[in-house]
Amino acid sequence: MIENQKIRPGKVIGPLGEQLTLETLPPPSTTRWVVRRKAEVVAAVNGGLLSVDDVCARYGLTVEEFASWQRAIDRSGMPGLRVTRIQHYKSLYERQQKY
């Protein structure tokens, strides 16, 4: 029996219900991060397709930046990833935590 072997799925379900594979993820050269692309990358990590380290190396992200995407999705779903609305969703979340 082989122990400690990392088994990764060949595909995972994306944020819009589509199947994601390594080939269908945003290309490593991506510089314009729209909500859908961010959500796809987070779904790939959550589904086990890639690790956080793999994503950071592949896309040139910091762990903190990727973690902020995960937090935004956990708190507000895909709309929380919109750069123009970050402050709005942040203040909503902080208000919810008070009560």
C-alpha positions as CSV (number, residue, x, y, z in Angstrom):
1,M,0.0,0.0,0.0
2,I,1.3,3.4,-0.9
3,E,0.9,6.0,1.9
4,N,1.2,9.7,1.8
5,Q,0.5,9.8,-1.9
6,K,-1.3,12.9,-3.0
7,I,-4.1,12.0,-5.3
8,R,-5.6,14.9,-7.2
9,P,-8.8,14.9,-9.2
10,G,-8.6,15.4,-12.9
11,K,-11.5,17.9,-12.8
12,V,-13.5,19.9,-10.3
13,I,-16.8,21.8,-10.5
14,G,-16.3,25.5,-11.1
15,P,-18.2,28.4,-9.6
16,L,-20.7,28.5,-12.4
17,G,-21.2,24.7,-12.4
18,E,-18.8,24.0,-15.3
19,Q,-16.1,21.4,-15.1
20,L,-12.6,22.8,-14.5
21,T,-9.4,21.1,-15.5
22,L,-5.8,22.4,-15.5
23,E,-6.3,23.2,-19.2
24,T,-9.5,25.2,-18.7
25,L,-8.1,27.3,-15.8
26,P,-7.0,30.8,-16.7
27,P,-3.6,30.7,-18.4
28,P,-0.5,31.4,-16.3
29,S,0.1,34.6,-18.2
30,T,-3.2,36.1,-16.8
31,T,-2.8,39.7,-15.6
32,R,-6.4,40.9,-15.7
33,W,-8.2,39.2,-12.9
34,V,-12.0,39.4,-13.4
35,V,-14.4,37.9,-10.8
36,R,-14.9,34.7,-12.8
37,R,-11.2,33.9,-13.2
38,K,-10.6,34.5,-9.5
39,A,-13.5,32.2,-8.6
40,E,-12.3,29.5,-10.9
41,V,-8.8,29.5,-9.3
42,V,-10.3,29.4,-5.8
43,A,-12.6,26.5,-6.8
44,A,-9.6,24.7,-8.2
45,V,-7.8,24.9,-4.9
46,N,-10.9,24.1,-2.8
47,G,-11.6,21.0,-5.1
48,G,-8.0,19.8,-4.8
49,L,-7.0,20.4,-8.4
50,L,-4.1,22.6,-7.4
51,S,-2.5,23.5,-4.1
52,V,-2.2,27.1,-2.8
53,D,1.6,26.9,-3.5
54,D,0.9,25.7,-7.1
55,V,-1.5,28.6,-7.7
56,C,0.8,31.2,-6.3
57,A,3.7,29.9,-8.4
58,R,1.6,29.5,-11.5
59,Y,0.0,33.0,-11.4
60,G,2.6,35.0,-9.5
61,L,0.3,35.7,-6.6
62,T,1.2,36.1,-3.0
63,V,-0.4,33.7,-0.4
64,E,-2.1,36.8,1.2
65,E,-3.6,37.8,-2.1
66,F,-5.0,34.4,-2.8
67,A,-6.3,34.1,0.8
68,S,-8.1,37.4,0.4
69,W,-9.9,35.9,-2.6
70,Q,-10.9,32.8,-0.5
71,R,-12.2,35.1,2.3
72,A,-14.2,37.2,-0.1
73,I,-15.9,34.2,-1.6
74,D,-16.6,32.7,1.9
75,R,-18.1,36.0,3.1
76,S,-20.0,37.3,0.1
77,G,-19.8,34.8,-2.7
78,M,-18.6,35.8,-6.2
79,P,-19.8,39.4,-5.8
80,G,-17.3,39.8,-3.0
81,L,-14.5,39.4,-5.5
82,R,-15.4,42.6,-7.3
83,V,-12.6,45.1,-6.7
84,T,-14.9,48.1,-6.8
85,R,-17.0,46.6,-4.0
86,I,-14.4,45.3,-1.6
87,Q,-14.9,48.1,0.9
88,H,-18.7,47.7,0.8
89,Y,-18.5,44.0,1.5
90,K,-15.8,44.4,4.1
91,S,-18.0,46.9,6.1
92,L,-21.0,44.6,5.8
93,Y,-19.0,41.7,7.1
94,E,-17.6,43.7,10.0
95,R,-21.1,44.8,11.0
96,Q,-22.4,41.2,10.9
97,Q,-19.6,40.2,13.2
98,K,-20.6,42.7,15.9
99,Y,-24.1,41.1,16.3
